[in-house]
Amino acid sequence: MQITEKPRQNWAGLANISFGFFGIQIGFALQNANMSRVFQSLGSSLDDLPALWVAAPLTGLLVQPIIGHLSDKTWLGRLGRRRPYFVLGAVMAALSLFLMPLSPVLMMAAVLLWTLDASLNVSMEPFRAFVGDMLRKDQHTAGYAVQTAFIGAGAVAGSLFPYLLEHWGVSNEAPAGMIPDTVRYSFWAGGAALFAAVMWTVVTTKEYSPEEMASFGEASAEAATAADNLAGRTSAAPFAWIMAGVAAMLATYELGLEKEVYLLAGLLMGYGLISHVAIRLARAGRSAGMLTAIVGDFSGMPEIMKRLALVQFFSWSALFIMWINTTPIVAKDFFGASDPASAAYQQAGNWVGVLFSVYNGVAAVAALTLLPFLSRRFGKARTHIFGLLCGAAGYASFFVIKDPTWLILSEIGVGIAWASILAMPYAILASSLPQAKLGIYMGLFNVFVVVPQLLVATVMGSIMKRYFPGEPIWTMAFAAATLVLAALAMTRVKVPGE
């Protein structure tokens, strides 16, 4: 078969490919900026917030590799490969956003957070692979930059909803145990926007068929099979995972750590068990199943992906610390409010929405201007190091700024880091991974987005309760330190051609 080159996409094509991410990020922004506020309004204490947030990363950990694996192997004719998952996730997420502010009790809100995050992940994961499917390698950086710009723009819109509604006269206060109208209407508008944006991408794009992908020379370009990756493995690695889980469980019991750490221990032991099962299936020649494929591809990740995974681990640890704790920090340390039912606390919640919109707006601009310039001049790796250090400086500045208005300066640094985290690792990977496994590898790469969130949600509560009770601002010190570690880990990533 004669090998041809993928058509080059113009700016309109690049925009259509990623416009659905604008809506998905509205959903994530509403979740990130308001769920701690919703939980506390429904009666949650500050110490319980990490446990309630565990549901979100846990669903991502389970959903993304599965959806990545399935979407690699899906072809539904005119509906395509990735787009069926866009539609399914959008419908489920829109329903979750509609029901969330109607939650009468804390448990219902927690369940809906789990459903919302699962739905957003069903749509989001294939979007990462979609860019690689639709674009030539020399357009990958531009494609992920446009995607990042839409992520930033969607996050600005989602973060500003409650703030704008208050200024338009919608009530921002509610009795104890109730959710303010500003949050309620924001979730409903966000659900409609999410669905409309995703459907725009579905309607305006046409995926390449398996035959067309073969003509591009990409359909059969695979790395080692899952069976190859597992066949030579012994039981030592699964046993090590199981023992790490047992050690975490014993440490939780002996040291009196927060009970959420038991979940982390269970996950470690669970992965050890499924790894053992996958190895046995591969040795028996039964390697066609999803379990063997996912575990085998995880074991056989390319070297550059392994090194970037460590960078992602530290980067997303810092981000999750910020999303959980910014509202309590701003309320307590900058507005003098600890009571979620007080007007000052709700005012602080709206100001956090503004701050989040600032860092996302900065990210949208930086993705299209600053990062491409730096990448051409200094390379993707050094650009990412610079971005991560900007974020570390932004988090550290919370300790020297006293006026909440000046926190906007902090968010500029965070915004540059956010743009780089969303664009640079994926641009590096998309040109290095086998096309036929792009979905599963992108899903597995996002495990290193999810695992640090689980670690923060389970361990950070124990650290804060033991050493910094009632002082959530110290979580920003942890966030700054982990971004510095991410920058150091990035120095080990060697990008081909740089």
N, C-alpha and C positions, 0 to 999 in steps of 0.2 A: 504494500500500500504506500502510495506517495505521501510523504509528510508535508503538511501545509502549516502555515502560521495562523494563530488566532487573529481575528480582526482586532484592530486597535479601537478602543472605546474613546469617544469624545467626552467632554465634561458632562454633557447631559446623560450619557450612558453611565459614567461613574456615579453620578448623583442618583439615578434610578436604582442602581444595584444596591446602594446602601441607605436609601431613604427610609426604609422600614426600621432601621436602627434608631432613627429620630423618635419614633413612637415607642420602641422598646425602652429607650433610655428615659423617656418621660415616666414610664412605669417604675423603673429602677430609682429615679430621682425622688418620686413621691414616696417610695418605700424607704429609701435611705434617710431622707430628711424628716420624715414624719412618724415612722413606726415606733421609735422610742417614746415620742410624744403621745401616740395613741395608746401604747401599753401603759404608760404612767397615768394617763387620763382615766384608764379603765381599772386602775388600782395597783399596778405593778410598782414594786420598790426599785430603787436604783441598783441594788445588789442583784436583783432578779433579771435585769435587762439582758446580760450576756446569754443566760439560759434560754430566754425567749427568742433570741436571735439565732440560736443554733439551727433551727429548722431551715433557715434560708440557705446557708452553705451546704448543709447536709443534702438537700434536694439537688443542688448543683453537682455535688460529688457523684450522686447516683445517676442523674439524668444525662449529663453532658456526654460521657463516653458512650452510653447506650444510643443516644440520638445521633452522635457522630458515626458510630458503626452502622446504624440502620440507614442513615441518609447516604452513606457511601454506596450502599447496595440497592437503593431505591431508584426505580424509574417508572413513573406513572404517565407516560405519554405526554400529553400537552401540559399536564400539571408539573412535570419535571422531577428533579431529584431532591432539591432542598426546599422548594416552595411549598409542598404539602405540609412540612413541619412549621413553616412560617405561619400558615393559616391556622393550624391546630393550636399552636401556642398563643396566637393573638386572640382567638376566641376565648380560650380559657383565662388568659390574663385580664381581658376586658371584663369578664364576669366577676373575677376576683376583686378587681378595683371597684366595681359597682357595689359589691356586698360588704367590702371591708369597713366603710364608715357606718354601716348599719349594725355592726357587732354590738350586742348588748353586754357581753361578758368578755373577760380577758382571754379565756380559752378559745372562743370562736375567732378572735382576732389572730391568735397564734396559729390556728389551723389555716386560716385564710392567708397568712403570710407564707406558710409552707406551700399552699396551692399557687399563690401568685409567683413565688420564686421558681417553682417547678415549671410553670407556664412560660415565664420569661426565658428560662433556660432552653425550653423546647424550641422557641423561635430564635434565640440569640446564637446558639452554638452553630447551626448551619449557616448563619450569615458570615461567620469567619471563613468557612470553607468556600462559601459562595463567591467571595472576592477572588480566591485562587482559581476557582472553576472558570470564571468569566473573563479573567484578564491575562494578558501576556506577562511574562516574568518582569519585563522592563517597566510594567505599569503597576506592579504590586505596591511599591512605596506610595505612589499617588492614590491607589485604591484604598489603602488603609488610612491614609491621611484624610481622604474625603469621609470615610466611615467615622473616623475620630471626630471630625468636625460636626457631623450629624449627631454623634453621641453627646458632644458638648452642647450643641444647640438644644437637643431634646432635654438634657439635664437642666439647662437654664430655664426652659419653659416649665418643666415639672417643679423645680425648686421655687419658682416665683409665684406659682398659682396662689398659695395661701396669702402671701404678702399683698399681692394685687387685689385679691378679693376683699381683704380687710379695708384697703384704701377706697374700694368702691362701695363700702357701706355694709358688707356682710359681717355678721357677728363673729368675732374671734374668741369669744369666751363661752364657756358652757358650765353647767353645774357639775359637781363631782360625779364621776362615773359616766360622763357624757363626752362626746367628741365634738369640738367646735364646728360650726357650719363652714368656716373657711376650709377646713380639712375635708369635710364631707363633699362639698361641691368640687374641690380640687380633684379628688379621686374619681368622681364621675366624669368630669371633663377629660381627665387623663386617660380613662378607659376608652372613650370615644376617639381621642386623638391617636392612641396606640393602634387601634384596629384600622383606622383610616390610613395611617402611614404604612403599615405592613401591607395592606391590600394594594397600595400604590406600587410598591415594588413587585408584587405578584402580577399585577396587570401589565406593567410596563416593561417587563423583562421576559426573555425567552431563553431557557437553558439549552446548552448544547447536549445533543443526544449522545448515547454511548458510541455510536458510529462516528459522529463528528469529533468526539474526544479522541477516538482511535486515530482519526486522520491528523490530529495535532501531535500524535506520538506520545499521548499522556495516559491513555487508558490502561496500558499494561506496565507502566513504569512503577514497579513495586519494590519495596525493600524485602528483606527476608520475611517469610510467612510466619504466622503466629506459632505454628508447629515447630518451625526451625528454631525460633527463639526459646521455646520451652523444652525441646527434646533433650538438650544437654544439661538441663538444670537438675540439681539434687534437691532433697527435702530440707537442706540447711536454711535456705532463704525463707521459706514459709515458716519454719520453726522459729527463726529469729523474730519475724513479725509477731508471732503468737506470744513469744516470751516478752517482747516489748510491751504488748498489751497487758500481760499478767503483771509485769513490773509496775506499769502505770496504775493498775487497779490496786495493787498492794500499797503503793505510795499514797494514793488517795485516801485509803483507809487509815494507814498509820499516821500520816501527817495532817489528817483532818481537812483535806482540800475540799473545794466545792464539789457537790455531787455530780455536776455536769462533766467532770473529768472522767467519770465512769463511761460516758459515751465515747470519748476519745479512745479509752482502753478497749472498748468493745469493737470499735472500727479497726484498730490494729489487729486484734485477734481475728476478726472477720476476714480481713484481707489475707492474713496468713492461711486461713482455712480454704478460701476460694483459690488461692495460688496453688495450694497442695492438690486440690481437685483438678485444676486446669492442667497441671503437670502430668498427673496420672492419665487424664483423658488424651493428652498429646502423645504420651508414650504408647497408649493403646490404639493410636491411629484415628482417634475420634476428635479431629481438630476443626471440624466445620462449624461447631456451635459458637454462639455469641460469647459465652464465658471464656472459652479458650482463646478466641480471637482478641478480646479486649485485654486479658491478662498477658497474652503473648506479645501483643504490640506494645504494651506498657513495659514489658521486660526488654524489648528490643528497640527502644527509642534511640534515634540517632544521637551522636555525641553532642552536637551543638544544641539539641533540644534539651538534653540533660543539664547542660550548663545554664541555659536560659531558664530552666525550671527552678533552679536555686534562686536566681534573680527574682523571678515571679513570686516565689515563696515569701521572701522578705518584703517585696514591694506591696503585696496585697495584705500582709500582716498590718502594715502601717495604715493602709486605706480603711481596713475594717475597724481598727481602733478608732479612727476618726469618725466613721459613720455611727458607731455606737455611742460615742462619748461627747461629740461636739455640742449637742443640745444641753445635756446636764452641765458641761463645763461653762458654756456661755451664760446659761441661766444663773449658775451659782457664783461664778467669779467675775462676771461682767454686769449682770443685772441684779445681783443680790437676792435671787429667788430660788428656793428649793421646793416649794409647794406647787405641784403641777396644776392645781386648781386656781392659782393666783394669776392676776392679769399680767404681772411682770414676767412670769414664766412663759405664758403664751406669747408675750411680746418677744421674748428671747427666742422662742421657737420659730417665729416668723423671721427674725433677723438671721437665724441659722439658714433658713431657706434662701435669704439674699446672699449670704456668704457662699453657700453651695453653688448658687447661680453664677457668682463671680468666678470661682475656680473653674467651673465648666465653660463659661464664656471665654476665659483666658485659654483654656484647652482648645476650644474650637478655632480660635485665631492662631494659636501657636502651631497647631497641626498643619495648617495650610501655609504658614509663613516662616516662623522661626525654625521649626524642626527640619523641613526640607533644605533650608539654607545651611544649617549646621551640618546636616547629614552629607550634603555635597562637599562641604568644605573640610570636615573632620572625620566623616564616616559615621555609620549608624551606632557603633559601639560607644564611641566617645560622646556622641550626642545623647545617648541614653544615660550615660554616667552623669553628664551635666544636668539633665532633667531630674534625675533622682536626688542629686545634691540640692537642687532648688527646692524640692519638696521637703527635704530634711530641714533646711533653713526656715521654711514656712511654719513647720510644726514647732520648732524651737522658739520662734518669735512669740508664741502664746505666753511665754514666761516673762517677757519684757514689755509687752503692750498692755496698757491699762484701760484704754478707751475702746469700746467694742467697734466703733467706726473704723479705727485703724487696723482692725483684723482683716480688712480688705487687702492690705499689703501682704499679710500672711497667705491669703488665698491666691495671690498671684504666683507665688512660689509653688504652692500646691497644684495650681492649674497647669503649670509647665510640666511638672512631674506626671500629672494625670494624662496629659496629651502624649507624653513619651511612653508611658506604660501601656497605653492603648494602641499605639502605632508601631513603635520600633521593634519589639519582640516578634510581632506577627509579620512585619515586613521582612525581617531576617529569616523567619521560618518558612514563609510561603514559597520562597525560591529554593529552599533546601530540602523540602519534604517530597516524597513520591505522591503524584497527583491522585492515584487510585486510592490512597489512604489518607487524603487530606482531612476528611471529616473526622475520622477516628483519632488521628494525631492531634488535631485542634481540640477535640474533646478531652483527650488525655492531658494535653498541655494545660487545659483549664482546671484539671485536678489540682494544679499547683497555685491556682487562684482560690480554690475552695478549701484545701487543707489548712492553709494559714488562718482562714476565717474561722474554721472549726477550732483551731488551737487557741485563737484569741477568745472566742466565745466560751471555751471551757476552762482555760488556764488563767486568763487575765483577771477574771472575777476573784479567783483565789489570791492572786498576788495583791490586788488592790485592797481586798478586805483585810489581809494580814498586815500589810505594810503602809498603805495609804487610805485608811478608812474615811469615807466621806470627802475625799479630795481627788475627784476624777481628772483634774488638770494634769496630774502626773502621768496619765496615759499618753499625753503628747510627747513626753520625754522618750517613752518606749517607741512611739511612732517615728520620731526623728532618728533614733538609734538604728531602727531596722532599715530605714531607707539608706543610711550610711553603709550598712552591711550589704544591702542590695547593690550599691555602687561599687563596693569592693569586689563582690562576686562577678559583676559585669566585666571587670578587668580580665577575667579568665576566658571570656567569650571571644573567639577569633572568627570574625566574619570573613568568608571567602572573598578575596579581592581587595581587602582593606589591610 
